[in-house]
Amino acid sequence: MQKTVNQSILPYTARINEQNHLEIGGCDTVELVKKYGTPLYVYDEEGIRTCCKHYKDAFSAYGDVLILYASKAFMTRAVCKIMKEECLGLDVVSGGEIYTAMNSGFAMQKCYFNGNNKTPEEIELALYCNVGRITVDNFYELELLNKIAAEKEITANILLRITPGIECHTHEYIKTGQIDSKFGFDLAQLEEAVLKIKTDYNNLSLKGLHAHIGSQIFEKDVYVDLVGIIAEQYAKIKQKYGMEFTEINLGGGIGVKHTEEDDPISIYEFAEVIIPALNENIKKHNLERPKLLLEPGRSIICNSGVTLYRAGSYKQVTDGRKYIAVDGGMSDNPRPSMYQAKYTALVANKVNSNNEETVTIAGKYCESGDILIEAIKLPAISPGDIICIPATGAYNYSMASQYNRAPRPAAIIVHKGRSDVIIKRESYQDLISFDVIPERLAKSGFSCI
Ligand SMILES: Cc1ncc(COP(=O)(O)O)c(C=O)c1O
């Protein structure tokens, strides 16, 4: 079975060069740091494109398929351009993501709009720029969308998001009759929603159902159950209401390798589970073959991104741990402190040197919990060494903050020896550029000294 990009910790093009430096996309990371500074997000273009190709190739046997990149994982205009060139669509979840897609010339019919509380303004924007589908999450939104579409005298093409009663944890899952989630209609509410669309909401056209059961999923069987549950609903609705759905959206979720302990399935294994499950259910329930939609985010981009930091201060606790502090941390990667996410690291300027000491990699922000990696064995680290944390391409920049007034780092993309900025590094000036001093404070001459 062909290995796919999500199964390797390091980016697709990563290698160690003659200087014992980490190289990505034909660029020496030590040189990248000299040129762009740290912290620095580095994206491997070939890895991203290869992953898109793996998805398209793996699912081509099904027939009508559209892979929607889940932009929440990492979205910039350059990423939109790459997705466009790779013929993917986009899963967008906010006005900001819709605007970014539109602004980068994306075919908006290939944008599918998700979210559990789309504002009227976001719905207006989505309809204005003619997104392909709006995935409706609840009864309030059905009514709101129908009203806005009616005012505009248009028909909105929609999917309904359901919570199928499958709860996923990374290495286990459970099926329950009902799960308590802020997203989607539970199965007991689905018929009522369908009936309302059929009888009351003349400006909505329902194309099918959507479900997303979780993220960083390592299981396969969970997807077989998911297809079975959705297909049963298709059969029931067809039989009762004579509605034949033309699309099925199975969401995203397949896992990636962050550390040696992680063993995610390949994109080909994923397809080998989904396609037969769909074929069997289509036959079993005598359904028309629906168009298949998938929304992978993490598995497309995570392993093509690394973060480079400079090591700074260090501290040996008496009879305790040795800390190495880097010049970033929870502001550029909140996942360890938010989710206890595990990462590994390497020293990019001495990759193959002997691992000599066990250290804890700490961030520089004012929280004791700002620890990026606990107890990792690495070569002896001196201030100025470059620490690389791989598999930080997804939900890192997109969740980054300016906590402690830290300017957000730059992101660059590397390809065949070339490096280009895709997000500029923020400056101190940028940090204050949205601050406003009200006139009455600006005018006040009072000073406590
Ligand atoms: C509705 C929906 N689709 C797709 C995704 C992407 O998931 P992943 O990045 O795990 O593939 C998410 C992530 O939260 C989501 O909520």
The ligand as an ORCA input file, in Angstrom:
! r2SCAN-3c Opt
* xyz 0 1
  C     -17.141     20.313      9.398
  C     -15.693     20.009      9.329
  N     -15.200     19.494      8.189
  C     -13.883     19.232      8.076
  C     -12.997     19.442      9.121
  C     -11.549     19.116      8.925
  O     -11.125     18.115      9.768
  P      -9.630     17.560      9.669
  O      -8.730     18.735      9.657
  O      -9.466     16.723     10.867
  O      -9.545     16.766      8.405
  C     -13.474     19.943     10.328
  C     -12.560     20.156     11.465
  O     -12.874     20.495     12.547
  C     -14.859     20.247     10.437
  O     -15.375     20.744     11.560
*
